[in-house]
Amino acid sequence: MNKVPGTFKLGLLRGQMEIIQFTRQKEAVVFTIFFPVILLVIFGSVFKDTIAPGVTFSQYFVAGMIASGLVNTGFQNIAINIPLERDMGAIKRLRGTPLPITSYFIGKAISVLASMVAQVLILLIIGVAFFGLNLPSEPNKWLTFTWLLVLGSASSTALGVAFSSVPKNGRGASAIVSPVVIILQFFSGVFFVFTQLPGWMQQVAAIFPLKWLTQGMRSVFLPDTFAAQEVAKSWESGRTALILVVWLIVGLFLAVKTFRWENK
Amino acid sequence: MKVIEVKGLVKRYDDFTAVAGIDLAIEAGEIFALLGPNGAGKTTTVEILAGFRAPDSGTVSVLGFDPATKGDAGRAWRNRIGIVLQTASDAGSFKVREIVKHFSNFYANPRDVDQVIEAVGLTEKQNSLVLELSGGQRRRLDVALGIIGNPELLFLDEPTTGFDPEARRAFWSLIRDLKAGGTTILLTTHYLDEAEELADRVAVITAGKIIEVSTPALLGGRSTSKATVSWLGASGLESEESDNPTAVVTRLAAQFGGEIPELVITRPTLEDTYLKMIGGQHE
């Protein structure tokens, strides 16, 4: 008897299938990949001011768009798509095979990361070409960017899988998931400068990962002088990493505990 | 060797009892059909045996494991089982060959992808998207995904619902080939002809209970029930039920002095027997 492929290798194969499936749904591709660009075009055209010396609103906004892209692509898409997959019998079919459930989760995370890379590339190209976006030149900023992207994709995916147990079926999923994300975006300083939000909003946002992802992305795309204008007067990179890891663990725990293969 | 052994299986959903205490023993290499009307408990039984649901009571052994508590043996156990459940609508944006190939990665000893696609008659459609397939073709893809892992035991839940007659014949021949290759098959169906055509043994299930297990030929005492002899007599069509139809024919032959007009001898069809057994519950 041959050896059954390992959990991670199967996860990579699942990721490949998830990406194929995603790229064949043209509307989803356009919406997911270009939505941040469209928002950048709108906001970048409306707000032409600088929010600090040498920091345009576009520069600030790109950091927020990449962070909220992680939440849209991971949390939102997955929490909406898994109930649809349940409706169609896809998860039940997989469950009848020797495929480990972990491989299924890894596949989801890989597709989120792949989609994020595509989104970020397009957003940065458009930003640099049309909105005077300055890319960081220090290697350690790109290192921060990389771990934020990987850790953000992973925790967002895990939380999306966990939240996918909330909607009863595929039809109702979007109505339940989308408001959560939109409110979180407003509270977390994606569309507005975070420190200008009411204090209670900042405190609520500080519980959730999006605030930390946007702050982390600001540490990449904004000059270090801007750190003084953050709530803690610093980028709080260590705390950001810690909070994202905690959310990743919480998400994984809930995902495994609550995962269902069919709708109620 | 018993591939499946079930004793006193009970499954309730709220206050509805879907399976009300059934026993089953299925031998290696046989095709066993669960025959019954919709809602009789066939699917629930299969889903318990395939490890999708836990029973409320009773003991279940499938390939030597309790499907509900297989634990660490889960992957190795699933590696030996193929499942074709009722209608699914997933995988629409994959190509036929792509998805069959993908599923082959899950198993230790998969069948050859092209041979499986050929066996289910989808070779010409192998590069089509799944959402472009007809209902019957989609069902055949379900079967391809169920057998790609080269299972010892195959569950087929209502496999030919929505097939045209030609597709059903082709499907039956595929199932016979699998049996010839040594696969044990548990099939649920509400088509009598399907059970008669394929099954070595049939269990008739209604309202969550098995009311008889037999070969298709012996089901419901069919082979020993009275034959009906009918003929055109002086006053129109006449008939007589008898345990000894030959004696009746001999008598009639003497009476008519040779050829008996419009002579017909019938025994109850499987359908007659079945309808009698399930007490007119057939949909």
Interface residues (C-beta under 8 A of the other chain):
Chain A: M1 N2 K3 V4 P5 L10 L13 M17 I20 Q21 R24 Q25 E85 M88 G89 A90 K92 R93 R95 G96 T97 P98 L99 P100 W261
Chain B: A50 G51 F52 G74 R75 A76 R78 N79 I81 I83 L85 T87 A88 S89 D90 A91 G92 S93 F94 E98 H102 F103 N105 F106 Y107 A108 N109 L129 L145 G149
